[in-house]
Amino acid sequence: MYCYNYINTHRYDSNINRTKVEAEFGWEWNVVPAFQFTDSIGVGWNGDFQIDPYYYQY
């Protein structure tokens, strides 16, 4: 399995005193896995971070 993550861009917004980050992640299978189920991924998250509901894609 090939897994990747990128920080595409980030900037500080002084009007709201926040740093905005655009990140991308994903994975690809390079061989058929031994067990075939539904893919899932887990991500650790700091409670101080917030997802912008106006800019959320999946």
C-alpha positions in Angstrom: 0.0 0.0 0.0 1.2 3.5 -0.8 0.0 6.2 1.6 0.6 9.9 1.0 -0.1 13.3 2.7 0.7 16.8 1.7 0.2 20.3 3.1 -0.8 22.1 -0.1 -0.9 25.6 1.3 -1.1 27.4 4.6 -1.5 31.1 5.6 -2.1 33.2 8.7 -5.3 35.3 8.7 -4.7 38.2 11.1 -8.3 39.2 10.9 -9.4 36.1 12.8 -6.1 35.3 14.4 -6.0 31.8 12.8 -3.7 29.8 10.5 -5.5 28.1 7.7 -4.1 24.9 6.2 -5.1 22.9 3.2 -4.0 19.3 3.5 -4.5 16.3 1.2 -4.1 12.6 2.0 -4.9 9.3 0.4 -3.7 5.8 -0.3 -3.4 3.4 -3.2 -3.1 -0.3 -3.3 -0.1 -1.6 -5.4 -1.1 -5.2 -5.0 -4.3 -7.0 -4.0 -4.4 -7.3 -0.2 -4.5 -10.7 1.5 -7.9 -9.8 3.0 -10.4 -7.7 1.1 -12.7 -5.5 3.2 -13.7 -1.9 3.0 -10.8 0.6 3.3 -10.7 2.8 6.3 -8.3 5.4 7.7 -7.8 6.9 11.1 -6.4 10.3 11.8 -5.2 11.8 15.1 -6.7 15.2 15.8 -5.8 18.0 18.2 -9.0 19.4 19.8 -7.7 23.0 19.1 -8.0 22.4 15.4 -11.3 23.1 13.6 -12.5 22.1 10.1 -13.9 25.0 8.1 -17.5 23.9 7.2 -17.4 26.2 4.2 -14.3 24.5 2.7 -14.5 20.8 3.4 -14.0 18.2 0.7 -13.7 14.5 0.8 
